[in-house]
Amino acid sequence: IEAEFKEDYTFCCDAIAKIANTSNDVVILSGEGMVALWGALKSVLQANDVVVSAANGLYGKGLGDMASDLGAKVHYVEFGDRETVDPVRVIEAIKTHKPKLVTMVHCDTPTGMLNNMAGIGQAAHEVGALFLVDYVSSFAGAPINNLKDEMQIDLGLIGSQKALSLPPDLAFVTVSERAWKVIEHVKYKGYDALQPWHNVLEAVEWPYTPNWHGVVGLRVSLTRILNEGIAECFERHTRVSEACIAAGKGMGLTVFPATPSPTVTCFEVPANLKWEDIDKAMRTRGIVLGCSFGKYAGKVFRIGHMGTQADADLVGRAMEALRSVLAELRGDK
């Protein structure tokens, strides 16, 4: 491994930790964000391990389903489609089931939901469990820890393609010392395994050929955020989110989640209109909005404003085009 690559890798790990406000180690994996989700779960779980899963949105329940597929005994703490996670209920389940792992999603992209993590990590640690949080689509767009490691996250999952505005070719995991101990005990082997990356900078041989090009791009993205200022970056995302929501409500749209994320806004498809018609009309104007999938398909649509797209002018022009499309489809004069 070239010394120059190690310097790039180290810079990126340090910057990711700084933005997440954590003292935990950072592992950079080659692959889309799902490699972080599967790799983290496989690296700490064994058959019949007990898991408590805070299940709201597609990915909240999905994490529990993934753990179940690996042979874990999963206890779901379920919430309504547009309901944010209630930490009190999750903490009660942790005390009852005394799991090995607690999972949740900070921002559920398909529904635009931002969840409250307060107190869950502490409760997990009190029963000897690890706390795993998917913050793929909130990292660099919303604070993870206001105080250093305040949320007591043991495994934090991140992807390159969201607020870092990069191709979907890298995934990152923040790993606590508590998590490393479990990882070293489980000794999972595989492309997505975390164990081979423990103290990797001291190794002569790395687990596989790293994505140097991706890491260099990552360094550029992280440098942009650090130069802007981490707090200023969060504030920009919040301002653009609030403007997007205000514009949507001004044209009669209903925000879907109870607690919207500053990185993506999810609106209900208006009554008597079809998502396919909205999508087609927006595309003729050169703008692509996100649909949703699973049980939300055709019912909601999403406007991403994360990373470089958290731009007031860009989102404002998109919302003006949407206003025109809705008026046209509704037959307004």
C-alpha positions in Angstrom: 0.0 0.0 0.0 1.4 3.3 -1.1 2.2 5.9 1.6 0.2 8.5 -0.3 -2.9 6.3 -0.2 -2.5 5.7 3.5 -2.4 9.5 4.0 -5.6 9.9 2.0 -7.3 7.1 3.9 -6.2 8.5 7.3 -7.4 12.0 6.3 -10.8 10.6 5.3 -11.2 8.5 8.4 -10.4 11.5 10.7 -12.7 13.8 8.7 -15.7 11.4 8.9 -15.1 11.0 12.6 -15.0 14.8 13.0 -18.3 15.3 11.1 -20.0 12.5 13.1 -18.5 13.9 16.3 -17.2 10.5 17.4 -14.0 9.2 18.8 -14.7 5.8 17.3 -12.6 4.2 14.5 -13.7 4.5 10.9 -13.5 1.8 8.3 -13.8 2.6 4.6 -15.2 -0.2 2.5 -15.5 -0.6 -1.3 -19.1 -1.0 -2.3 -22.5 0.7 -2.1 -23.9 1.6 1.3 -25.5 -1.8 1.7 -22.1 -3.3 2.2 -21.9 -1.4 5.4 -25.3 -2.7 6.6 -24.6 -6.3 5.8 -21.0 -6.2 6.9 -21.8 -4.7 10.3 -24.6 -7.1 11.0 -22.6 -10.2 9.9 -19.6 -9.0 11.9 -21.3 -8.9 15.3 -24.2 -11.4 15.0 -24.4 -15.2 15.4 -27.3 -17.6 15.2 -29.9 -17.1 17.9 -28.5 -13.8 19.1 -31.2 -11.5 20.4 -31.8 -8.2 18.5 -34.2 -5.3 19.3 -35.1 -3.4 16.1 -36.7 0.0 16.1 -39.0 -0.5 13.1 -40.3 2.5 11.2 -40.0 3.2 7.6 -38.6 0.7 5.1 -35.1 0.6 6.3 -35.9 0.5 10.0 -37.9 -2.7 9.6 -35.4 -3.8 7.0 -32.5 -3.8 9.4 -34.4 -6.2 11.7 -35.3 -8.4 8.7 -31.7 -8.6 7.7 -30.7 -9.6 11.2 -33.5 -12.2 11.1 -32.1 -13.6 7.8 -28.8 -14.1 9.6 -30.5 -16.3 12.2 -31.0 -13.7 15.0 -34.1 -13.6 17.2 -35.5 -10.2 16.4 -38.0 -8.3 18.6 -39.5 -5.4 16.6 -40.6 -2.2 18.2 -43.0 -1.1 15.5 -44.2 2.4 14.8 -46.8 3.7 12.3 -45.9 4.6 8.7 -45.4 8.3 9.5 -44.6 7.9 13.1 -41.1 8.8 14.5 -39.3 6.4 16.8 -40.2 6.8 20.4 -37.1 6.2 22.4 -39.1 5.3 25.6 -40.7 2.3 23.9 -37.4 1.1 22.5 -35.7 1.5 25.9 -38.5 -0.6 27.4 -37.9 -3.3 24.9 -34.2 -3.3 25.6 -34.8 -3.7 29.3 -37.3 -6.6 28.6 -35.3 -8.6 26.0 -31.7 -7.7 27.0 -30.5 -8.1 23.4 -27.0 -8.4 22.0 -27.7 -5.7 19.4 -30.1 -2.8 19.0 -30.7 -1.4 15.5 -32.4 1.7 14.2 -32.3 4.2 11.3 -31.6 7.8 11.9 -33.0 9.0 8.5 -35.3 6.7 6.6 -34.8 7.9 3.0 -38.0 6.3 1.5 -40.2 8.2 3.9 -38.0 11.3 4.7 -38.2 10.5 8.4 -35.6 11.7 10.9 -35.7 9.6 14.1 -34.9 10.5 17.7 -32.0 8.4 19.1 -31.8 10.0 22.6 -31.1 7.5 25.4 -31.2 4.3 23.3 -27.5 3.8 23.2 -27.1 4.3 26.9 -29.9 1.8 27.5 -28.3 -0.7 25.2 -25.0 -0.4 27.0 -26.6 -0.9 30.4 -27.7 -4.4 29.3 -24.4 -5.2 27.5 -25.7 -4.6 24.0 -24.3 -2.8 21.0 -26.1 0.1 19.4 -26.1 0.1 15.6 -27.4 3.1 13.7 -27.9 3.5 9.9 -27.2 7.2 9.2 -26.5 6.7 5.5 -28.7 9.6 4.4 -28.3 11.9 7.4 -24.5 12.0 7.7 -23.1 15.4 6.8 -26.7 16.8 6.6 -27.9 16.5 10.2 -26.0 16.2 13.5 -25.3 12.7 14.7 -23.8 13.6 18.1 -24.2 17.2 19.4 -21.7 16.3 22.1 -18.8 13.8 21.4 -20.3 10.3 21.2 -23.5 11.6 23.0 -25.6 8.9 21.3 -23.2 6.1 22.3 -23.3 4.5 18.9 -21.2 1.4 18.5 -21.7 0.9 14.8 -22.6 3.9 12.6 -23.3 3.1 8.9 -22.7 5.6 6.1 -22.8 5.7 2.3 -21.0 7.9 -0.1 -23.9 8.6 -2.4 -26.0 10.8 -0.1 -24.9 14.1 1.5 -21.3 13.4 0.4 -22.5 13.8 -3.2 -20.3 11.0 -4.5 -20.9 7.9 -6.7 -22.3 4.8 -4.8 -18.9 3.1 -4.6 -17.9 3.5 -0.9 -19.4 2.7 2.5 -18.2 3.6 5.9 -18.6 2.2 9.4 -17.7 3.9 12.6 -16.7 1.3 15.1 -16.4 1.6 18.9 -14.0 -0.4 21.1 -16.9 -2.3 22.5 -17.9 -3.3 18.9 -14.3 -4.3 18.0 -14.3 -6.8 21.0 -17.5 -8.5 19.6 -16.2 -8.4 16.1 -12.9 -10.1 17.1 -15.0 -12.8 19.0 -17.4 -13.5 16.1 -14.5 -13.6 13.5 -16.8 -13.3 10.5 -14.9 -13.8 7.2 -16.1 -12.3 3.9 -15.7 -9.4 1.5 -17.9 -7.2 3.8 -16.3 -8.3 7.0 -15.1 -5.6 9.4 -12.5 -7.7 11.4 -9.8 -7.5 8.7 -9.9 -3.7 8.9 -9.1 -3.5 12.6 -5.8 -1.6 12.8 -5.5 -1.8 9.1 -3.1 1.1 8.9 -0.5 -1.0 10.7 -0.9 -3.9 8.3 1.5 -4.8 5.5 -1.3 -6.4 3.4 -4.8 -5.0 3.2 -8.0 -7.1 2.9 -8.4 -6.3 -0.8 -7.3 -3.7 -3.3 -8.7 -0.4 -2.0 -10.6 2.0 -4.2 -8.0 4.7 -4.3 -9.9 6.8 -6.9 -13.0 6.7 -4.7 -11.0 7.7 -1.6 -9.4 10.6 -3.4 -12.9 11.8 -4.4 -14.1 11.3 -0.9 -11.2 13.5 0.4 -12.4 16.3 -2.0 -15.9 16.0 -0.7 -14.9 15.9 3.0 -12.6 18.9 2.4 -15.4 20.9 0.9 -17.5 20.2 4.0 -14.7 21.1 6.5 -14.0 24.3 4.6 -17.6 25.3 4.7 -17.8 24.5 8.4 -19.6 21.5 9.8 -22.2 23.6 11.7 -22.7 25.8 8.6 -23.2 22.7 6.5 -26.0 21.4 8.9 -27.6 24.9 8.9 -27.6 25.0 5.1 -29.4 21.7 4.9 -32.0 22.9 7.5 -32.6 26.2 5.6 -33.2 24.4 2.3 -35.4 21.8 3.9 -37.6 24.4 5.6 -37.9 26.3 2.3 -38.8 23.1 0.4 -41.5 22.2 3.0 -42.9 25.8 3.0 -43.1 25.8 -0.8 -44.8 22.4 -0.8 -47.4 23.4 1.7 -48.0 26.6 -0.2 -49.1 24.5 -3.2 -51.4 22.3 -1.0 -49.0 19.4 -0.5 -48.9 17.3 2.8 -45.6 16.4 4.3 -45.6 12.6 4.9 -43.4 12.0 8.0 -44.0 13.4 11.5 -40.4 14.6 11.8 -38.9 15.5 8.3 -35.2 15.0 7.6 -33.2 18.0 6.6 -31.7 15.9 3.7 -34.9 14.8 2.0 -38.6 15.9 2.0 -41.3 13.4 1.4 -44.8 14.6 0.3 -48.0 12.7 -0.2 -49.2 12.3 -3.8 -52.2 14.7 -4.0 -55.6 13.1 -4.1 -57.0 12.6 -7.6 -53.5 12.8 -9.1 -51.2 10.0 -10.1 -47.5 9.9 -9.4 -46.7 8.7 -12.9 -48.3 11.8 -14.4 -46.4 14.1 -12.0 -43.2 12.3 -12.8 -43.7 12.5 -16.6 -44.6 16.2 -16.5 -41.5 17.0 -14.3 -39.2 15.1 -16.6 -40.4 17.2 -19.6 -39.1 20.2 -17.6 -35.7 18.5 -17.1 -36.3 17.7 -13.4 -36.4 14.2 -11.8 -38.0 13.7 -8.4 -37.8 10.5 -6.4 -40.7 8.1 -6.1 -40.8 5.7 -3.2 -41.0 1.9 -3.2 -42.5 -1.0 -1.3 -45.8 -0.1 0.3 -45.2 3.6 -0.3 -45.0 3.2 -4.1 -47.3 5.7 -5.8 -48.4 7.2 -2.5 -45.5 9.5 -1.8 -42.7 11.2 -3.6 -39.4 12.7 -2.5 -37.3 15.8 -3.1 -33.7 15.2 -2.2 -31.7 18.2 -0.9 -28.5 16.8 0.4 -24.9 17.5 -0.2 -24.3 19.8 -3.1 -28.1 19.7 -3.9 -28.9 21.4 -0.6 -28.9 24.6 -2.6 -31.7 27.1 -2.1 -31.7 28.3 -5.8 -31.7 24.7 -7.2 -34.5 23.5 -4.9 -36.5 26.7 -5.4 -36.5 26.2 -9.2 -37.5 22.6 -8.8 -40.4 23.6 -6.5 -41.5 26.3 -8.9 -41.6 23.7 -11.7 -43.6 21.4 -9.4 -46.1 24.2 -8.7 -46.6 24.6 -12.5 -47.0 20.9 -13.0 -49.6 20.5 -10.2 -51.6 23.4 -11.5 -51.6 21.9 -15.0 -52.7 18.5 -13.8 -55.3 19.9 -11.5 -56.7 22.1 -14.3 -56.1 25.3 -12.4 -56.5 28.5 -14.4 
